[in-house]
Structures are given as structure tokens and as C-alpha cells.
Amino acid sequence: MRICIYGAGAIGGYLGVQLSLAGHDVTLIARGPHLEAMRAKGLKLLIGDEDRIAHPHCTDDPSEAGPQDYVIVTLKAHSVPRVVDAMQPLLGPDTAVVSAVNGVPWWYFYKLEGPWEDRRIESVDPGGVQWDGIGPERAIGCVVYPACDVPEPGVIRHISGDRFTLGEPSGEKTERVVQLGKAMVDAGFKAPVRNIRDEIWVKLWGNLCFNPISALTQATLDVVASEPGTRAVARAMM
């Protein structure tokens, strides 16, 4: 399976190492010192008590990679519109583009039955750059749960979590989303295929209360959810 990770930072690097070690043809799109370190020594993943090193193809030029089966976009949402043109060489006739970006995605109203069906979201996709340049028919949704960081160029440190929930905008369990889920499970992730819009809102529902409480108290999620005071605030916000 040919898989390109567009934005091989913390989450993208975690995906890239695991999928590469599982035997897939992985290309990582990155830049700067991180890219140079990966080219020179491979990409190291610090996970549990292990150091795992993978040597996927690493580049800052998508045209070197050619058409992919899947392009997994792990950039911050506001950065995606400006790479749509550069992404074009990765897109073959059947390439799926996976939005591994938490929050309301640019394709949200695609195939959503009702008066808002196919409405474009200007705040997420200014000028419809992604809608026109990628195409909502390519989109697969992905809600990201793991936490990782990049302690130094060429190194990804896994902190917690291994779940990437997947789903088609239509809600169908298509062959392409099922095959992607299987590949991710084989690479060591949890990758259930669900109603993706429900998953998007459950994730945001948690973020809206847990994130600010954690920032204000410096407490981790286990403490926020179990200490009576912070738990009560989170419950009230929900």
C-alpha cells in the first residue's frame, strides 16, 4: 500500500514509523532540520521502553513520490489550503485523502443529508481551495487521539494513545476505509470505522472542557476527571 504522510511532525511521524515498519511504502513530506535528520539517520520513534527506527522515503517535494493510495494530512488545519497545489502529484484517480486534523473538517457537509448538504465552510477552507483542489469525494475523516512530540529533529516521542477513528463522510463502510483501517490495525493502532461526525463532536466536547482546565491547573486528564473540583467543572461545562 502506498501511503504519504503530509506533515511528518509528531503525529505524522508516529504514523509514518509504524506504517513503514508494517511493510507499507511510506513517503513522509517534511522540511527543515527534521527532514535532514530523517534523511540522514531515518526516523526514530521512542515508545514505551523501545526505540524503533524506520527509513521511509522522506522529501519536501511531493512530485518525487507520485500517486498514492492514501494521503494522510497531519498538518494544522490552517496550513492545509496553502499546500493543495503542491499535493497534486500525489493524487491519482483513486487516491483517498485522510484529514487527520481534529476539529470541524472542510468536507463536513459533503453527503450530509438535509438543507446544508454540500455547503462549503469558508472559515476552514477559504475560497474553497481544498473542496476544489482535493475534492470532497476523496475525503476520509480521522479523529486523532494519541499525544506525541518531537524532542529533537528526526525523533518522535510517543506520550499516550494509539487510536485513530476513521469514517466516510457518507457513513458507509467502503472498501477503501475498511482497507485503511486494517492497515493501521496491522501497524499497531486502534482504527475503528465509525460514524465520523459523531466522533468529531465527542472529541471536541472533551476538548472544550478538559483542555482549558488542564491549562489553568496544569493537571493531567486523569486528575481533571477524578478530582472532585475539576470533575465538577468539566461536568458542568459538558
N, C-alpha and C positions, 0 to 999 in steps of 0.2 A: 504494500500500500504506500503510495506517495503522499506524504504529509508535509506541508510547510507551516512552520510556526512563525507568524509575522509579529515580531516584537519579542525577542528571546530574553526578556528580563527574568524576574523572579518566577512568576507563574509559567511563562512561556518556556523558560529553561527547564523547570521541573517536568513539564510535559515532554519537552524535547529529549531529555536524557532517558526517561522511562520508555517512551515510544521507540527511540533508537535502539536501546538495549533489547527491546522485544522483537527486533528484526525488521522494523519498517524503514523505508527510505525517507529519512527526515532531512529537511532543509530548515535551518534557522536564519531568519533575517534579523540582523542586529547592526550595531555601528560602534565606532569609537574603540576605546581600550578593551571593552568587553568582547567585541568582535575579534580584535587582535589576539587576545588571550585564548579565546576558543580555537582560533585557527592554529595557534602555536602548540597548545597542550591539550586540546579537547575541552569538553565542558564537564566540570566536576559537580556532583550532587552530594551534599552532606545530609544523610538521612539516617536517623537513629544512631547506631554505632558504626555505620558503614560510610565509606567513600566510594561512590560509583562514578566512573568516568566513561563518557560516550564521545564518539568522534563523528557526529553528523556533518553534513555539508553546511558550512557557515559562510554567509555572504551579506553584503549590503546592496546587492544588485539582483532583484528578483528575476531578471531576464536570464540569469545563469541557470536558474532552476527549471524553467519550463513548466508546462501544465501539470497540475497536481490533482489527486483525487479529492483531497481536503486542504483548505487553507484555514488554519485556526488563528484568529486575530486576537492577540493578547495585549494590544496597545490600550492606553487610556482612551476613553470614548471620544474625547475632543481631538485626539491626534489622528483618528482614523480617516476623516474626509481628505486630509492632505496626502494620503498615500494611495488613494484609489487608483490614480493614473499609473503609479509605479507598480501596482499589484496586477495589472492587466496580463502580463506574460504568464502568470500563474494560473489563469482561468481558461481551462479547456471547456468543451461543450457540456460536460457533466460534472464540473468541479463544484463542490459544495463549500460554502464559506461559513465557518462556525464563529459566531460572535461570543467569545469567551470574555465578556465585559459585563460586569454587574450593573444593574440599573435598567431603565426602560430602553430597549434597543430601537434602532432606526426602523426596523421592519415590523414593529409591534402590531400595527393594524392590518398587515397583509393577511388575507384569508380569515379575518376576524368577522364573522357574520354579524350584520347589523348596520346601522346608519353610518358608522365610522370606518367601514371596511375599505382598505387600501388608502386610508388617509396618511399623508406624509407628516413627519414630526420635524418641523423646521428647527426647533431648539436643539435637537440631537443630530440632525442631518441637514445643515444649512444648504439651501439651494438644491436639495435632493441629490447631492453628489453620490452618496452610497446607493440610493434607490436606483439611479440611472446607470451608475458605473459598475456596480456589482450585480444588482438585480435581486429583488426580494425572493424570486424563485430559487435562488441558490442558498438562501439563509437557513441555517440550523441554529437554534438557540442553545445557550450553555450558561448555567449558573455556577459560579466558581466559589467553592468553599475553602480550599486549602489556604494556608498562610506560609509564605516563603520570603526570603530576602536574598540580596546579593552582597555578601560581606566584602568581596573583592572581585575584580574582573575575572571572568571565567569560572566563578564558583557560585553555586546556588545552595542556600541552606534551607532545608525543609523544617518548618516550625510545627505545623499541625495540619491535619486534614488530608483527605485523599478523594473527595467526592466532587465530580463534575456532572451535574444533572443536565441531560440533553433533551431536546424536543423539537419537533417540526412546528412551524407556525400554524399549520393546518390541524395539528393534533394527531395526525396519522403516524403509525409506526411503519415508516417506509423502509425499504431495503437499505438505503444509504445511511439512515440514522441508526438502524439496528447494527449494521456492519461497523460503523464508527464506535458505537458503544462496546461491541465485542472486542475491537482492537484495543480500546482503552482499558477494559477489564483485564485482558491478557497482559497489558503493560503494568498492572498492579493498582489501577484506580478503581473506585466505585463510579459507575457511569450509568445510572438508571435512566431509562427513556420515559419521560412523564409529560403531563400537560404543562408545557413550559411557562405559560403565562401565570399559572398558579404558583409555580416555583419562583418566578421572578418576584412576585409580590410577597411571598413568605420571606424571602431573603431580605427584601427592602424593609419589611415590617420589623425584622430583628435589627437591621442596621440603624433604623431611625431612633431606637431607644438604647440599644447596647453600646453603639459607638460613642455618642456624646457622654453617656455615663462613665464609660471607660476612660475617655479623655479627661474628664473632670476629676475622677477619683484615682486614676492610674491603676485601677483594679482590672484583673483579667476576667474573662467571661464566666468562669466557674464561680468566682467570688460574687460578681454582679448578680448572677442568677440564684445564688443561695443565701447571701447575706440579707437579713430581713429588710433593712432600709433600702438598699439599692434594688432588691427584688420588687419591693412595693412600688418604687418609682417606675421601674420598667413595665410592670403590670398596668399601672395607671396610664402610661404613655401608649401601650398597646390598645 
